[in-house]
Amino acid sequence: MLITYHGHSEFYLECANGFSLLTDPYDGHVGYPMGAYRCDAVTVTHGHGDHSYVQKALGNPAIIDSAGEWHPAPGVKITAIPSVHDGEGGAKRGKNLIMKIEMEDLTLAHLGDQGAPLTQDQVRALGRVDVMMVPVGGFFTIDAAGAYAAVQAVRPRVVIPMHYKTKVNEDWPISDESEFLRLMRAEGVPPMPLLRITKGDLSEQPALAFMQAKA
């Protein structure tokens, strides 16, 4: 599987058999380059424009934007787990979905705009996770400490931070990745533009993959 980070919470996942998936596509106000991507499925963790701009998905992809179990292609299973966008049960910013993505013998978790500590039910629903994309910037989501707590609860093999401050959103009230990297004891880890990962080489992957999008 090839994982490319576009910025914010948007990733493009490509399988060896040609299946591709786009996560949380952002709109133009986010600041990262806008692209159009051919894909077979799109996951949308919540309806805010910076996570739900499905117009950039070319073809006729399955749009996964509600809780439940989805099978967009043979050998691909996506479970959308109910969650909240804030620490007030969703009263402030609404609901969120945690996406559990199973394909190519790997299990990935995309936490979207998780705004509260993971519940025991959510941790159980996720089960064993190989790769977890977790927001770390705070304000709109859990912060670095909250993200670290989520990692400790789930214990994924590889962690990818997302939704953090960069030069394209420097006026946003969120933090950069530095505190999360410190908590993960990954300070100074070199950034990577993409991650190639398979079940067979999982043990050789870094515990934290710091991915930087092109700005």
N, C-alpha and C positions, 0 to 999 in steps of 0.2 A: 504494500500500500504506500502511496505517495501522499503526504500531507503538505499542503501549501498554505501559508498564512497570508491573508490579504490585509489584515489589520482589524482592529476593534474585536469583534467576536466572529469574524467571517473566515472560515477555512474551506478549502477545496480538497476533497478526498477522492483519490483515484485508485481503483482496484486493478489488478492484473488482467481481469477478464473484461475490462472496459467500463464497468459500472462506476459512476461518479456521483458525488453528493456535495451539495453546497450548504453550509451552515449559516444561519443568521445573517442573510445578506443586508448590508447597510445601504442607506441612501446617500445622496450627494452632500448632505450637510455635515457628514462625519469628517470629511477632509482627506481621506485616503483616495487614491485613484479609483475611478469607477470603471468597471469592466463588465463584459457580458460573457457568460460561461455556459457552455453546453453541459447539461447534467441530467441525471435520471431521477433525482429526488432533491428536495430542498427541505431542511428542517428550520422551523421558526419557533423560537422559544417563547416569544410574546409579540404582541402586535405593534410595538413602537417602531417608528420608521427606520431607526438605526439597526433594526434586527429583522425587518420583515419586508424589505424591498425585493420581492420575488420577481419583479420585472426584469432584473438582470440575468435571470435564468433562462437560457435558450432551450428550444425543444418543447416537449410537453411533459415536464417532470411531475412526479407526485409531490404535492405540497403537504408536509406533515406539520400541522399546527394545532393539534388538539390531543388531549390525553388518550392513551390507549396503545395498542400493539399494532404495528404496521409491517407489511411485507412487500416493499416496493419492487423487489426482484428476487429470483431464486437465490437462496443462500444469504439473503440480507434481511435482518430483523431489526426494527427500531421500536423501542419502547419509550413513549413520552410520559414522564412521571410528573404529576402535579407538584408545584412548588410555589413560592411567593417571591415577589420582587422587592420586598422590604421587611423590616423587622416588626411590622405591625399587622402581620397576617394578610398582607396585600391591600390593606386599607389605604395606604399612601400611594403606591405605584402599581398596584394590580397584581395579577398572577404571573407565573413563570412556569416553564416546563424544563425539566432536566431530560436531555436526550441520551438514552442508552442505545448505542449503535453497535450491532454485532454483524461483522462481515470479515471474510478472509481469515477465519479462526481467531479474530481479535475482537475485544470488547472495548469500545471507546465511550467516554462519557463527556458530554458537553453541557456545562452547567448554566449556560445562558446568563441572564442577569439575576443569578441567585442572590437574594437579599437577606437571608437569614441562615442560621446554622442548620446543617442537614439534620433531619429527624432520623430516628432509628428506623422507621419504615422506609425512608428514602435510601438509607445506607443498605438496608436489606434488599430493596428492589434493585439497586445497582449491582450488588454482589461483587464478584471478582472483576476488577477493571484493569485493563492493560495500559490505556492511555486516557488521561483526564485533562480536559481543557477547563481552566478555572479562572473566573474574574478575580483580579487582585487590586484594582484601583480604588475601591471604596466609593462612598457617597451614594452612587446609584446602585451599588452592589456590595457584597461583603468586601472588606478591606484585606490587607495582607495577612493580618492575624486570623481573620475569618477563613481566608483561603487556606492558610496553613492548617487550621483545625479541620477543614474539609478533607485535605490530603491525609491527615492523620486518621480520620474516620474511615476513609475508603481504602487507603493504602494502594494506590495505583502503581504500576511498574514505572510509568513515565508520566511526568506532569508538564503541561504546557500552559504557562500564564497567558492571560489575554485581558482585554478591556482595561488597559493602563494608559497613563499619560505619555504622549510622545510630542514631537515638534508640530505635528499636524493638529493636535487638540490641546495645545498648551494653555488655552484659556478655560478649559473644562475644570470643574472642581474635584478632580480625581488625582490620585498619586501615580507616580511611575512604578516601575517594577522592582526598584532597588530594595525596598524593605522585604518584599516577598523572597527575593533571591537571598537576602541575608538570613531569613528564617530557615530557608531550605539549604543553607550552607553551600550556596552556589554562586557566591559573589565572584565576578570576573569571568564567568562562563561565557565563551564566545557565542555571539548570536548566529543563527542559521536561517537561511531563507526558506528551507523546506526540510522535511524529515521523511526518509525512506525507512519503512519498518515492516517486518514480517514476523509471523509467529516464531519462525526458526531463529531469528536473530534478536529476539526480545531481550534476552539476558545480556546482550552486548550493548544495548541502548543506554544512553545517559539517564539518570534518575530525573533530571530536569532538562527539558529542551526549550531554550530561550529562543523563540522565533521572532524575527523582526520583519515587518512588512516594508515593501518599497513605498516611500513617501513621495 
